[in-house]
Every structure is written in structure tokens, then in C-alpha cells.
Amino acid sequence: MSEIEAITALIAPEARSLVEAARHEAQARACFYVGVEHLFVALVKRERSKLARALETTGVDPKSLRDAVRRFAGVGSPEIPFAPPAATTVRLRAIVRDAAYRARSRGGELAGEGDLIEAILGDDDASPSIVLRGAGVDIPALELALASSAEAVTVPGRMRLGSKELEPGSILARFGRDLTALAAKGELATAVGRDSEIRELLRALCRQTKNAPLLIGEPGVGKTAIVEELANRIAHGDVPDAIAGKHVVEISLASIVAGTKYRGEFEERMEKLIREARDNPDILLFVDEIHSLVGAGAAEGSPMDAGDVLKPSLARGEIRVIGATTPRDYAQSIEKDGALARRFQTIRVDEPSPAASRAIVLGRCASLEAHHGVTIMPDAIDAAVTLSVRYIPDRKLPDKAIDLVDEACVRLRVRSFAGKFTTLVTADLVAEALSAKTGIPLQRLTESEQKRLLRMEDALQARVVGQDEACRSVAERIRLARAGLRDPRKPVGVLFFLGPSGVGKTELARAVAEFLDGSDDAMIRVDMSEYQEKHTISRLIGSPPGYVGSDEEGQLTQKLRHRPASVVLLDEIEKAHPDIWDLFLQVFDDGRLTDAQGRVADCRHAIFIMTSNACSDLWNHDRGIVGFGTPREDEAAVLEMPAPSEVNDRLAKTFRPEFLNRVDELVLFRPLGAEELAAIARIQIERLLGRVRDQGIVIHVTEAAIAEVARRGWDPAHGARPIERSVEDNVARPLSAAILNGRTGPGGRILIDAKDGEIAVDASGGDVRG
């Protein structure tokens, strides 16, 4: 069903020609959507129009007003659509729903012409209302003119409320909020797609016994919105007679407890509140987070709390209470108190489906548009629901989708200060808001990003020397994910880095994190040597209930929940306990990690890199030699790589098959030769010199010095790590001595050279040109 068909279904047959007229008006104005202004023009132009007659009665020329509305709305695309548009604005859909709601409140089923006029005039932010006010039209007088005709609409203010209002000085007025009165003023949002839950709520309230409904649902599914919709329906008279005229009063338990310094003061407030609710049968108390009743207000040494004060009145049916809580809080607090739990009629509030959530978000868009001064496009709503379901699994619909749309509106509004004056909230803006929130790259790939990804291995190879094949394997895995071709249920990649010590396994993981996130600090590093005992698994996912630290999140799950698109380095995985390997089976297969509290961390957008030295002896060409020493002259032998089958056989002796089968790719690292070690020495010396240059000292290191530093740190058994020590011993220490001895300072010059196997540091200020 298209958007235009959806609103047409809410309009009475005799008024549906208005929709077609509005579509043709939109087409004539070169718009690809139908808005409120187009419907308003259709209402004015209609033959025997009620609105035109009322305008003439108040001294307004209908044709002049119609032209003013057209000028205010402007024109759309330079190209006129080939056919009348089928898309509608969010505000138009909200106004048509409001018109249908008004029709039902008067006993009708579908919105008529009068209902549509009333709904448009009732929206102060709609373009026709703005034009009317700008032209000096007295809108209340216009409404009276409409009401005076034989077929006129009714003037707002038809709300059916109970005879007893909340007295300003009463305890209910002090600690409560009259939701029905707010609904009568139009200050509560309309809940969409919750008819079954509201019917169940009404049935529970109409019962003779157990007429205290308790809404149980996860945070964000819309429990409070259901109660607010009940208040809306009561205000509009769309409820059974047993509920008609009631006041839904939301009680703030925190406000009641606040300031109760002495024993008995809290109980006195609760008794007064219950007495007022009992004396006024039109009161329905609503307590959000009702589990907080258990233990609330209990004084030291006194077992009585708010729940105990409430039980007798609930048992006798003297008051009606609507509660809302989460399944966990219900099980931990209310269900344990059997006497309190049996007083309530539980109603399960499940997370709405994506289709229902789209309708709910659509219903909220009118208020968001009015607040932010933007127009929310239909594709933005679809994107908010779809992306939030896929990328925010730890929260519930519709709350997370509404938050996304709200955030996108904020970003657009703030962006307008930079001179980008656009008012359309699109799907791309929603994706941008989600990317900023989660760190997941969701924006459409620009040409520059595509080129950057195609050159990813070049960026990795510039940092990791001598591992071109490993860099290429990692880059291909990242490109596969960014192109949208990976399995969406699994992590972006599960890579196993294998090779001798000091060849760049950890450095490549850092380089990947820097390429994707802009800093290698964004990498989550887990040193698996710290998890050699079985019980250390609690450090990763948290301690189970009953153990010390059970209220704290696990170190890994916490980081993944806050930043799901991370590079996770499991360093020296072979040193971890086998039970910890089993923990990662669900991560690598299903892309999820459940902590000890039952919370799920989304791992589908993370890259897991494991490093291991378990097979490092396979890279050693001197396997048969016992003793010290490495034949440095036989460099070709040093650079030999083991056969992949040999590596697989060795891994099978250490890890179980189900663990290895979940690895996407084994990445074998080459041992480093003299040329690669010299390049690494050059990189590390350049980093050191960068720190010295910040002090204003000019330094030059000759190629001979770099070669000598690399020679002194050359050790095939330990890879590049001895190079770092060689740079420190042969370059950093002489430099520090020259600086601290006063031989040089800001503006000074230093030359580092090597001759006959000796490294010399010349700080005399001579020529340091290479």
C-alpha cells in the first residue's frame, strides 16, 4: 500500500476526491510529494466548499488566501512529475490521522471534510495556519463560522472528563501528573500499532477483581506510551463506559520519598494519596517503574515499604493502579512478594515488529518536525527502523528508531549554522547519525573512500615492513565487508596471524585499527597470557550473580557494547585456557557475545585478530641444531616459509577442529631478512628523530649509520624486537648525552654516522646534509 492509499483509507468516500485534487495540485507545483498545503488548496477550491464559505463569512477572499498558501509553499523540483505523486509528507499523514481520530471521537469511522479542516486549523505549525496568522485572520472566529453552518465541524473542547478535577493543593496534584488533562490539551503523543495491548488494558481495568493491570516489557518498547494513549482515548471518549471520564494520574514515587526525614512521614504521604484516590472514583493511578515500590520509603529497622502500604487498598479494590516495569525488575522485586504480585493483572508488552515500529515512528515525526523545523522524508523513517534493528541490538524498537530520527534532525539543525540550509532529513543523514553513535561505517562509499580502500594494503605496508602478502590478505577481507558481501551474521573477519616472534603480527593489527579508526588506540587488545586459568573468564564477560564483582561489566563485553566496530586483538591465543577458546565459538559463528548478566554484545561489525607463536619453530631452519648461534651467512635458509599443510597439522594438535573451522583465514608471516630489518631500523630512527626535531634540533642520520644499527640488532630468532633495543642503545642514548651535556640545543645540528663498524655522534654543528 502506497502512502497516498494509506491516508485515503482514513477518509470518508464523499471526501476522497480531495486527495486526488491535492495530488494534482502537487503535480502542478512540481512537487514529488503531497503536503498539507496541497490539501488545503484543494479544500478551498472544492465546489460548495465549507472552508471557502467560512472564509467569506469572516471577510477573507478564498482565492487570495489560496494564492498566499501557494506562494508560502513555493515550488518543488524544476521538472514537473510525469504523474500525480504517491508520496506524502509526515505532517500530512499526521493531520489525516488526527482527522480520523476526531471523527471516531464523535462516533464516526472515517474523516470527513469538516474533520480535515479542523485538523489543519488545529495544527499551529502547518503552513496554512502560518499563512492565516500572517494575514491577520482570526482563527477562532473562523472556527466559529465553521461551527455555525448546518454541516459544520464541532469546535475543539469535546473532551469527556470526570466531574471531579484535581484540586491544586491536593497530594495528587502535588506528586502526580494528570495525563488525561494533558491529553485534552493535545500535549500527549498518539501511540500507533498498540491496539491489542490497549484493549487488554481496558479489559483489565473493567474487571471487578484484579483490576490493577501491570505492563511488563523491555525498556523502550512503549509501556508509558500505551498508558498515554489510554489517556488520549479517555479524553476523546473512545473507551467503554466503565472507564469514561476517568483521570489517569501518573505518580512520581521519587517525589513522594524526597524530603521524608522522619519515620512515618512517608507512610503518611502514601496514606493521604491512597485516601484521595479512594475518595475520587474517577482516579486511575499510574506508577511507572512500579518495582521501586518494593523497599521504597522503608525506614531503618522498619519492614514496611510503599508496597505494604498499597496492598490493603489494592486487595479491597478501593483504588485502581496501572503499573509498568521490566521483566527483570518484576522477577527481582514484585514476583518475590507473592502478596503484592497477585494483586496485579500482568500484560505482556512485546517489542513491536519493524512494520509496526515504522508506523509508530511515523506518528512521532510530526512533533519532531515541529520541534526541529525540518521535514522528515519517508526513506529516513525506513532507514531508522532498518538500521536500528541491524546495528543497535541491545535496545528495543521503537525507542531506538525514534532516537535515531531525533539525532538526525539535530545534526541537520546544527549543520544549518554552517551555511548548509536544507530542511530535508534523509536516509543518508540517519546513517550518518548512526555511524557517529556506534563507529560503524554506514555512509555510502564516496569516491575518495573507495580509492582509499583500494589502496589499503599500501597504507598497511608502509607501516609493516616485509609482510606484503599478510597486508594484502587483511585488506581483501576489509574490502569484502565494506562492499556488503560478507555474511551479516558473522564478524567482519576472524584472522589468525601465525609466524615467529617479532615479525609484525601485533604491528599489523595496530595498523588495521589506525586505518579504520584513525588511531591504533581504538584497538581492543586482550593479552591471552593473562587468562591461563579457567576462572579468569569472568574478567572478559563479568562474574555471575552471587560472586564478587557481579555488578560490574566484563572488560571485553563492555568495550564491544560501547564500540561494536572495533579491531579486537587476541594476543598469544594459545596461552589461554581451553574454556576461553570455547567462549569465542559463539562470537566467531554468530557474531554475539553474552555476558554474565545476559546482555548481548554485538560482534558482527568487529574484526577479530588472533596471534600465536605456537608454530614458530616451523619457521626455524635450524630445527636439528642444538646449542647457541644462528648461521647468519645462510640468509636464504632463514627466509624459508613452512608449508601450509605443515602449519595446519601443528595447529590441529593445539586447537580443537570446531575452533579452527571458525577462522576465516590463516595469515602466515615471513621471517625478516637483513633488508627488511634495515627498513625497520630506518622507520624507528625516523620516529626518534621526530621527537628530537620538536625541540628545534636538526639531525641527520647517514645510510651507513642506519645499516650499522640494523646489523647490531640483526637476530632472526627474535625478528624486529632487537632492532628497537639497538636504536635505543646506539642512537637514543648518545643523543640524550649530547643534549644533556649542553653540546647542542634548540637550533643546533647533529650528525650521526658510522665508519669501520663504529657509530659516531657529531654535535659540533657542522654540515649535516645527506
N, C-alpha and C positions, 0 to 999 in steps of 0.2 A: 504494500500500500504506500503510495507516494504521500508526501507531506500535504499536498493540496487535497487529496482524497481523505486524509485523516481529519482535517478541520471541517471538510464538507459533511462528514458523517455526524458531526456535532450540531449541525444547523438544520432547522426545520425545512421541509421541502419547499414551502412557499417563499423561503428567503435564500435558497441556494443559488438563485440567479445572481445574487450579489457577489458570490465568489467568482463566478465566471466573468462578471463585469470588472471585478478587481484585477483578475488576470490580464484582461485585455488592456486595462489602464496601465498595468505594469509593463506590458509589452510595448505600448505606445511611448512610455517614458524610458525605453531602452534599459529596463531592469531585468535581471535574470532571477529575481525573486519577487514574491508578493508581500507587501508590507502593510502596516496599519493605515498609512496614508492613502494607499490604493483602495482599500476597503472603504475608507471614509469618503473618498471622492465618489465611489460607487453608491454609497448611501445618499449622498446629496443629489446625485444625478438621477436617482431612481424615480420612475413615474409615480406620482402621488406619494412622494417621499414624506414620511413623518418628520424626518430631521429638517428637510427644506421648509416645511410648514412652520415648524417651531422656530427656525431661524428668522423667517419673515415676521413672525409674531413679535420677536424681540428686536426687530429693526435691523437685521443683518441680511445683506444680499447674499443668497446662497452661491451665485456664480462667482462673486468676488472672493468669498471665503474659499471656494474650491480652487481658484487660481492661486490664492495665497498659500494653500497647503501644497500645491504642486511646486511653487517656487521654493518653499522651505525644504521640500524633499529633494529637489534637484533631479538630475538625470543620472542614469547608470552608465553602462558601457557605451563607447562610441558606436558600437554595432548593435542594431536592433535585433532581438532574438527572433529566430525563424518561427517560433510557436509561442503561445502564452506560457509563461513559466509555471513549473510544477513545484518549485521550491518556495518556502515561506520563511519569514523571519521568526525568531524566537518570540518576539513581543506579540506578533500577530497570533501565533499559536496560543500564547498565554491569555490573550484577550478573548479569543474564541472559547477557550476552556472556561474562563470566568463567566462568559455569557451563558454557556450551557449550565454552569453551576447556579447562576441566578435563576435560570428557567426551572431547574429542578427544585429550588427552594420555594417556588410558587406552585409546585405541583405539576409542572410540565416535564417533558422529557428532553426536548431539543431547543436550541436557542433560536429565537425569532428575531425579526428586525429590531424591535424595541430592546431586546436583551443586548444585541450587539452595540446599539447606540449607547446604552447605559454603561456597558463595559468600557467603551472607548472614552467616554466622558469621565469615568471613574479612575482612569489612569493618568495621573498628572504629568507623567514623563513621556506620554505618547505625543508624536508630532502634531496631531490635530489639536490636542489640549494646549500645547505650547503656542500654536498659532492663534487659537481662540483667546488665550490670555493676552498675547501680544497685541491683538486687535481691540482689546478692551471689552470683549464680550463677557457679560455676567453669566457665568456657567450655572450657578444656582437658579437664576431666572430662566435660563434655557431648559433646565431640568423641570422646572415648574410648568413651563409651556408644554413640554412633552407630556407631563403627567396630567395636564388638563384636557388633553384630547381623549376621545372615546376609546381609542385603541392604544393609549399611551402606556409607557412603561411605568413602573412604580418608582417612587423616589427612594434612594437608599435610606436604610434605617429600619428594615423589616425584621430585625433580629429578635428571636423569641428567647427572652431571658427570664429567669425566675423573678418572682416578686421581691425577694429579699436580696439586696445588694450588700457587698462587703462594707461594713462601717469603717471609716478611716482610722478610728482608734482601736479597732479590734485586733486581737492577736493574729487572726488570719491575714488581715491586711498588713500587719507588721512583718510577719515572717513568710507570707505567701505571695503568689503572683496569680491573678485571676486570668487564666488563659482564655476563658470564654469571652470575657470583656475585651481582651486584646484581639480575639478573632472577630468580634463585632466591629472593631475599628479597622479591620483589614490588615493587622500587623503580623499575622502568622502566615507562614508559607503553607501552601496546599501540598499534601502528600499524595503521590501518584503511585498506582500499582500495589496498594496495600489494602484493597477492599476485603480480602478474605480475613486478614488479621483484625481489621476494624469490625467486621461482622462478628467475629469471635469475641472481641472485646465487648461489643454491645450485648451479646448473649450472656456473657458473664455478669455484666452489670445489671441485667434484668432478672437474674435469678433471685429466688427468695433466700437461699442459703449459699454460702461461699460466693458471695457477690463481690469479692475483692480480687480482681484479676492481677496477675503478676506476669509482666512481659520479660521473657528470658531470651537474650540474644547477644551475639558478639558485639564488641564496641564498633560503632559506625554503621550498623545495619539499618538504623532508623527507628529505634524504640521510642525516643522522645517525639519524633516526627509523627508517629502513629497517634500519640496522645494529643498532640497539637491538632491533628486532623479531626480527632473526635471533638475537640473544642470548636473547630470550624463548623462541623456538621451540626452541633448543638446550636451554635449562633445562627445558622441558617435554617434551623428547624427540620433538618434532614435526618431525624433519629426517631426511634419508637417513642410512644407517649410516656413510657416509664422513665425515659431519660430526658425528655423535652424540658427545656427551661433550667437545666442544672448548670451550676458553675463549676468548672474544673479549676481547682486551685493548686498550683504547684508549691510544695512546701520545701523550704531550704533548711535542712536539718543542721547544717553548719551554723546558720544564723541563730537557731534556737539554742545550740550548745554554747555559742560565743557569749562570754560575759557571765556565765553561771559560776560564781566563785564559791558559793556556799552549798552545803549538802541540802538537797530538797528543792533548790531553786530551779533546776532543770525539770524535775518531775512536776513542779507547779506549772511551769510553762506548758508542758505537754498536756497536763490535765485541762488547762484552760483552752488549749487548742482543740482537744477532743470534745470538750463541752460545747464550744461554739459550733463545731461541725455536727454534733448531735442535735443541737437546738435548731439548726438550719438544715432541713432535709434536702435542700437544693444544692448542697455542697458535695462535690466529689474530690477527695484529696488525692493528689498525685505526688509520689515520693520517688524521685529519680535516685539511682544508686541506693535502693532500699536496703541492701545488705548492710549499709552503715548503721542501720537501726540497732543491730546486734552489737552491744558494747558501748553505744553512744550514750554519753551522759552518766555513765556508771561512776559513782564516787568511790574513793579508796575505801575498801572494806565493805562496800555495799554491792550485792549481786544484782541489783535491779538496774536495767538499762531501758532505752526507749522502746525496744521490742516488748519488754514485760509490761510497760505502761499501756501499750497499744492492744495487747492480746485480749483483755476482757471486752473492750468495746467491739473489736472485730468478731469475737465469739458470739456476742449477743446481736450482731447485725445492726448496731446503733450507728455506725459510720461506714462509708464506702471508701475504700482506699485502692488506688491504682499504683502498682509498683513496677519498677524496671531495674533489671540487674543483668549481669553476665552469667553464663553457665558456671564458670569457675567460682565466682563470688557466691552464687547460690549454693553450690555444693559445700563451700568452706564455711559459710555463715548461717544461712537460713535453713538449709536442709538438715544441719546438725541439731537445730532446735525444732524438734518434731511438733511441739505445740504451736509454734509460730508458722511452720511450713504448711500445716493442714488448714490454716485459715485462708489460704490463697488458692485461687484457681489459675494454674500456670498456663501461659500461652507462649508457644514457641515462635520466635521471630527469626526466620532464617534469612540468610543473605539473599537479596533479590537476584534474579537472573540478569545477564547483561542487557537483554532486551527491556526488561522492566526497569533496570537502572538507567537506561537511556531516557526512558520516559520521565523518571524522577529528576534526572539532571536537567532535562528539558523544562520541567516545571520550575526549577530554581533559576533558570537563566534570566528570566525577566527581572528578578530582583538584582542579580549580578550586573546585568546590563545597565539598570538604573543607577546602581551604586558607582560603577566604574566609568559610565559614559561611553560604552563600547557596544559593538554588535557582535554577537557570538554566532558564528556560522555553523550549519548542521554538521559539517565534517569535523569541526572541533569537538563537538559532543561525542561523535562516534569514536574519535581518536582518544578522548579522555577515558571512555569506558574500556576500549580495547587495550590500550597501553597500560592502564592501571591494573587490569586483570593479569596481564602478562608480566609486568615488571615490578609490581608492588604486591607480592603475595602475602605479606604479613599484615595487611589491612583489609578491610571489608568494603564492598560496594554497599550503598552508593557514595559513602563518605569520601573515599579516596578519589573517585572520579570528580566529585564536586570540588574537592580541594585542588585538583589539577586545573580545572577550568578557572577557578578563582585565581590561582597563581599565574596562569597565562594572561588573564585580564590585568593583573597587577603589573606584569612585565611589559605589556603593551602600553599601559598608562604611564609607567615610569619612562619608557622609551620615547614618549611624546615630548619629554623635556629636551631630548637631544635633537629635536627638529624633525623627527620622523612622524608626521601627522597622519596616522592611519587609525581607523577605529574598528577594523575587522579582526576578530580573534579567529585564527585558522588552525588547522590540524598541525601545521609546522610549528606554530607558536606553542601548542600544547606539548609537542615532542621536545621542544627546546626547554620548556619548564621542567619536564620530567628528567631530561638529561642533567640539568643543573642540580636537581634534587638528589639523584641517585648516582651520577657519574657515568651512567650508561650512554654510550654514543648512539643517539637515536635520530639525530637530524639527517636529512638527506645528504648523501655524499656530494660535496661540491667538487668542482674540477680540481681545485688545489688539493683537497683531501685525497681524491683518487690518485693523483700523481704522487702524493706523499706515501700512500700505502704501496704503490708500485715500486717505490724506491726504499722500502723499509729495510731490506737486507743491507743496502748501502749504509744506512744510518747505524745499523747494528754492527756491521763490520768495521766501521770507523772507531768503535769503542772496544770491540772484542777482536783481538788480533789472531789470525791463523785458524779461524773456525768458520770459514765461508759456508761449508755445507750445513753446519748446525744453524747458522743465521738464516740460511735460505729455507730450511725446514720450518723454523718458527714463523718466519714471515708468511709462508704459504698458508699455515694454519690460521693466522690472524686474518689474512685476506679472505679466506674461505668463510670465516664468521661474519666479517663486515659486508660481504656480498649477499648474506642471508641464506647461505646454502648449508649451514650446519644443522644438526638435529636440535630443535629448540628445547628438547627435554634435558639435554646434557650440557656440561660446561663447554665453554668456548674451545678448550683444549686441555688434554691431560698428557703432558710430555714427561719423558723420563730421560734425564741427562746423565750419560754414562761416560766415564773417562778417568784418567789418572788425576791425581791431586794437582791443583794449581794450573789447570789448562783453560779456565774461564767459564766454568759451569755457572757459578753464582754470579759472575760478572754479566753473563748474557741475560740472566733473569732480571738483574737490575736494569740492563739496557732496554729490555722489553717494557718494564714498568715506566722508565723515563720516556720512551717513545709514545706510549699510550696515554700516560697521565701527566707528562711534563716534568716529573721528578721521580727519582728512584726511591724517595722516601715513601711513596704511595704503596710500595710493595709490602705485603704481609709476609714476614719471614718467621718460620717456625723451625727452630733447631731441634730436630727429632732426637738428638742425643740426650735431650732433657726428658724424654718420655720413654725411658727404658723399662720403667715399672708399670704394671697394669693399672694401678690406681691413678696414675698421672693423667689418665684420660679425662678426669674431672677438670683439669686445667683448660682443656680445649672446649668442652661443652658445658661445664658447670657441674656442681655437685647435686646429687639427687636430694629430694626433700628429706629432712631429718638429719642431714650431715652438716658439718660446719661449712659455712660459706654457701649454703644452698640458695640464698637470696641474691647471689652475685652471678652475673653472666659469664659464660666461658670466654676465654681470650680470643678464640678463633670465631665462634659464632657471633660474638658482639661486633667484631670488625666487619664480618661479612654482612651482617644485618644492616649496618650503617653505610657500608660501601660495597654493594654486591659486585660491581665491575672492577675487581682487583686482580693483581697478579699475586698468587699465593705460592711462596717458595717453601717446599718441604725439604729442608736441607739434611742430607745424610739419612735418608728414609730407612735404610737397612738397620739403623741403630735403635729404631723404635720397637716397642713391644708388639707382637703379632696381633693382639686385640685392637691396637690402634690402627693397624692396617685394615682390619675389618670395618672400622669406623668409616673409612674413606670409600668403602664399596658402594654405599648408597649415594655418596657425593659424586663419584665418577659415573655412576649409572643413571641416577635420577636427578642429579643437579640440585640436591637439597640436603641440608644438614640440620637435624633436630637436636635441640639442646635438652638439658635435664628438666627444664620446665615445660617442655612440649612446644616451644616456639621454633618455628622453621626459618632457617636462614637460606635465602635464595642463592644458589651457587651456579646458576645457569649462565651467568654472564662473567664468571671468573675464569682465569687461566691458572691451572694447577701445574706447577713445575716441580718435579722431584729430582733430586740429585743423589748420586750414590757412588761410593768408591768400592762397592762390593766386587767389581770385576777389574779393578785397577791393575792387578798383576798380569792380566791378559795383554796389556799394552807394553809390558816389560820384556824386552828381547833377551834379557839375561836370566831367564827363568831357571836355567840349570846351574848358574854360578852361585856359589856360596861364599859369603865374605863381603868385604867393602869394595867400593870403587865401581865406576861405570866407564866403559871404554868410549871416551868422548870422540875419539877419532872415527869411530864407526857410526857416523851420524845417520846414514841411510837405514841402518838397523833400528835406530831409535825411533824413526818416523813410521815404522810399520804399524798397520792397524790390524786388530784381530778380526777374524771372520764373524759376520753377524750370527751365524749358527752357533759359533762357539760362545758368544755373549749370551744368546738365548738359553743355551744349555746351563750356563753358570747361574743365570737369574732363576731358572726353574728350581735350582737346588736351594735358593734362599727364600723366594716368594711363592705363594700358592698360585695355581693357574687362574682362579677366579679374580685374583688381584691383577695379574699381568694382562689378562684379557680385556681389562677396562682401560688400559693405557692406549692412547691414540697413536703414539709414535715413540719409538726408541731413537734418541738422538745421540750418536756416537761422536765424541770429541777427539780430535787428533792430538797426539803429543806435540809439544812445541820444540822446534829446532832453533838453531842459533840465530837465524834471520828473524824469526818471529819474536824471540826474546829481545833482540836488539830494538825491534819496533816498540815492544812494550816498555823497554827502558827509556826510549825517546818520549813516549807518552807520559810516563811517570815523572821524568825530569821536567817536562814542559809544565805539568801541574805544579810542581815545586817552584819553578821559576815564576809562574803566575802569581804565587803568594808573595814572592820576593819583590816582583815588579810593583805590587801595590804599595811598597814602601818607597818607591821612586828610585830604585836602583836598576841600572841597565846591566843585564847579564847575557853573556854569550857562551854557549857550550859547543865545542867542536865535535865533529863526527868521530874523531879519534877518541875523545873522552867518552862519548856515548858507547862506542864499541868496547872500550875497556871496562866500563861499568857493567855492560851486558856479559862480558867474558867472566868477570869476577862473580857474577850471580848466576852463571850457567849451571843448572843442575837438572838433568832430565827427570830425575826421580821425584822432584818437587815442583816442577813446572815454573810458573812465573813468580811464586811467592819469594824465592831468594832474591829476585830482581829488586823487589821493594826494599829488602834489607840492604842490598848493595847500593841503591840510590841513597838511602839514609846514611850509610857509613861513608861513602866516597864523595857525595855531593853535599848533602844537607849539613853534616857535621862541620866540614871545612867552611861552608858558607856562614854558618852560625858563629863560628870562631872569628871570621873576618868582620862580621857585623858587630859583635860584642866587643872586640878588641879596638874598635874605633878605626880600623883600617879603611872602612868605607861607610857611607851613609846615604841619605837622600841626594840624588844627583850623581852618585858615584858609579863607577864602572868596574865590572868583574869579568875576567876571562877564565874559563875552565877548559883545560887542555890535557892531553895525555901524550907521553913520549917515553918510549922504551919501557912500557908497562907501568909507568908511574903517572898518577893524576895530580896535576898542579892547579892551584887556585891563585890567580894573579889579581890582586885588588889594588894595583898601583895606579889604576885609572888610565891605562894605555888604550890603544886602539882595540876595540872588541868586535870589529866587523868580521863576519864569517868569510 
